[in-house]
Amino acid sequence: MFGPDPNAIHPNPAVPSVCFIKNTVTRPNIIIGDYTYYDDPVDSEHFEEHVTHHYEFLGDKLVIGKFCAIARGVTFIMNGANHRMCSATTYPFNIMGGDWEKSTPRLEDLPFKGDTVLGNDVWVGERVTFLPGARVGDGAIIGAGAVVAGNIPAYAVAVGNPCKVVKMRFDEAAIRRLLALRWWDWPAEKIFQNLEALTSGDLHKLLPL
């Protein structure tokens, strides 16, 4: 073996709070990469419950890359949560019944921010909220309690509400090389053989000069 089984729900029986969520999602509009996990000591196997207002007729997707670490309490709010903003009121009369259905908005009248996308090797802290259309680059870190509404670049550290970049993890040259390396796409055997370099504080072990 060269690491845990990517098709296991709980890769390590000794740590039942950790769940490889690719193996639990059922909705076709949620796409998760290998080894990405959700950590929740109460209910780690029901990650989909943290994805709200996600309706197939709208066509938006939640896409999360490989090797992401997602802490408990995260929420992904999708485009179905949006209300019509171009009219005098934002109140959704049409969902209340009583013949108010005649006010059902056209899809083109609703704000639509597109897919919500997290890259590979993204670390998400507890109670982070992603708003529709949020995009997070590879290797980024999102601090606990953040509200992410826009784009977070690769290998950034971002915190707060609204979520803002506070620093970059590495210099521009190192980030370019890491993005070109794409270690998350390596076969399991190569990752296993390079674990020391991948987990070292010395990038030269992974990116020799």
C-alpha positions in Angstrom: 0.0 0.0 0.0 1.1 3.6 -0.7 -1.3 5.4 1.6 -5.0 5.1 2.6 -7.6 3.8 0.2 -9.1 6.9 -1.6 -12.4 5.0 -1.9 -12.8 4.5 1.9 -15.3 6.5 3.7 -13.2 6.7 6.9 -9.6 6.1 5.9 -8.4 5.6 9.5 -10.7 3.7 11.8 -8.8 5.3 14.7 -10.1 8.7 13.6 -13.8 8.3 12.8 -14.4 12.0 12.6 -12.5 12.2 9.3 -14.4 11.3 6.2 -13.3 11.1 2.5 -16.4 13.0 1.3 -16.1 12.0 -2.3 -17.4 8.6 -1.2 -20.5 9.9 0.5 -21.9 12.6 -1.8 -24.9 11.6 -4.0 -25.7 14.8 -5.9 -24.4 14.9 -9.4 -23.8 18.7 -9.1 -21.2 18.2 -6.2 -17.8 17.1 -7.5 -15.1 16.1 -5.0 -11.5 15.1 -5.6 -9.7 12.1 -4.0 -8.5 12.3 -0.4 -10.5 15.5 0.4 -11.9 15.1 3.8 -14.5 16.7 6.1 -13.7 16.5 9.8 -16.7 16.5 12.1 -16.9 14.4 15.3 -20.7 14.4 15.3 -21.6 13.6 11.7 -18.8 13.5 9.2 -20.6 11.4 6.6 -23.3 13.9 5.8 -21.3 16.7 4.2 -24.1 17.3 1.6 -26.2 18.8 4.4 -23.7 21.7 4.5 -24.5 22.6 0.9 -27.6 24.7 0.9 -30.0 26.0 -1.8 -28.5 23.8 -4.4 -31.0 23.1 -7.1 -30.2 21.1 -10.3 -32.4 23.3 -12.5 -30.1 26.2 -11.9 -27.1 24.3 -13.1 -24.5 25.5 -10.7 -21.9 23.1 -9.3 -19.8 22.8 -6.2 -16.4 21.6 -7.2 -13.7 20.8 -4.7 -10.3 19.5 -5.7 -8.0 16.8 -4.2 -6.4 16.7 -0.8 -8.5 19.5 0.8 -9.0 19.6 4.5 -12.4 20.9 5.6 -13.2 21.6 9.2 -16.6 21.2 10.8 -19.4 23.8 10.6 -18.6 24.8 7.0 -21.5 26.0 4.8 -21.7 26.3 1.1 -24.5 28.6 0.1 -25.4 28.1 -3.6 -27.1 30.2 -6.2 -30.6 29.0 -5.3 -30.5 31.2 -2.2 -30.5 34.4 -4.3 -33.7 36.5 -4.5 -34.7 38.9 -7.3 -33.0 42.2 -6.7 -34.2 44.3 -9.7 -37.8 44.7 -8.4 -39.3 46.9 -5.7 -39.2 44.0 -3.2 -36.9 41.0 -2.8 -39.6 39.0 -1.0 -40.1 35.5 -2.6 -44.0 35.6 -2.9 -44.0 32.7 -5.3 -42.9 30.1 -2.8 -45.6 30.9 -0.3 -48.6 29.5 -2.2 -52.0 31.0 -2.2 -51.8 31.8 -5.9 -48.8 34.0 -5.3 -47.0 31.6 -7.7 -48.0 34.1 -10.5 -45.0 36.2 -9.3 -42.5 33.5 -10.0 -39.3 35.2 -11.3 -37.6 34.2 -14.5 -34.3 32.6 -14.1 -32.6 35.5 -15.9 -34.0 37.9 -13.2 -32.2 36.1 -10.4 -28.5 36.9 -9.6 -26.3 34.0 -10.7 -22.7 33.8 -9.7 -21.8 30.6 -11.3 -20.0 27.5 -9.8 -18.4 27.5 -6.4 -14.9 26.1 -6.8 -12.1 25.2 -4.3 -8.8 24.1 -5.8 -6.5 21.3 -4.6 -4.8 21.2 -1.2 -7.1 23.9 0.3 -7.4 24.1 4.1 -10.7 25.4 5.4 -11.1 26.3 9.0 -14.2 25.8 11.2 -17.5 27.6 10.5 -16.4 29.1 7.2 -19.2 30.2 4.9 -18.8 30.2 1.1 -21.2 32.4 -0.9 -22.4 31.6 -4.4 -19.6 31.8 -7.0 -16.7 31.8 -4.5 -13.5 30.6 -6.0 -10.4 29.5 -4.0 -7.1 28.7 -5.6 -4.8 25.7 -5.0 -2.9 25.6 -1.7 -4.9 28.5 -0.1 -5.8 28.6 3.6 -9.2 30.0 4.7 -9.3 31.0 8.4 -12.0 30.0 10.8 -15.3 32.0 10.6 -14.5 33.6 7.3 -17.2 34.5 4.8 -15.8 34.0 1.2 -17.6 35.8 -1.5 -15.0 36.4 -4.2 -11.7 35.0 -5.5 -8.9 33.9 -3.2 -5.6 33.3 -5.1 -3.5 30.2 -4.9 -1.4 29.8 -1.8 -3.0 32.8 0.0 -3.9 33.0 3.6 -7.3 34.7 3.9 -9.5 35.5 6.9 -12.4 37.6 8.0 -15.8 38.8 6.9 -15.5 39.8 4.1 -12.7 37.3 3.6 -9.5 39.1 2.6 -5.9 38.0 1.9 -3.6 38.7 4.8 -0.5 37.2 3.4 0.9 34.8 0.8 2.4 31.5 1.9 5.4 31.7 -0.4 7.0 34.1 -2.8 5.7 34.4 -6.4 8.5 32.2 -7.9 7.8 29.4 -5.4 4.1 29.6 -6.1 4.5 29.4 -9.8 6.7 26.3 -9.4 4.3 24.6 -7.0 1.4 25.2 -9.4 3.4 23.7 -12.2 4.4 20.7 -10.0 0.8 19.8 -9.4 1.9 17.2 -6.8 -1.8 16.3 -6.1 -2.0 14.7 -9.5 0.9 12.4 -8.8 0.2 8.6 -8.5 -0.1 7.3 -4.9 3.3 5.6 -5.1 5.1 8.9 -6.1 3.3 10.8 -3.3 4.3 8.1 -0.8 8.0 8.2 -2.0 8.0 12.1 -1.6 6.1 12.5 1.7 9.2 13.8 3.5 9.7 16.5 0.9 6.0 17.3 0.7 5.7 17.8 4.5 9.1 19.6 5.0 9.4 23.3 5.8 12.2 23.4 3.3 10.7 23.8 -0.1 14.1 23.1 -1.7 13.5 19.4 -0.9 10.5 19.5 -3.2 11.6 22.3 -5.6 15.4 21.9 -5.9 17.3 25.0 -7.1 
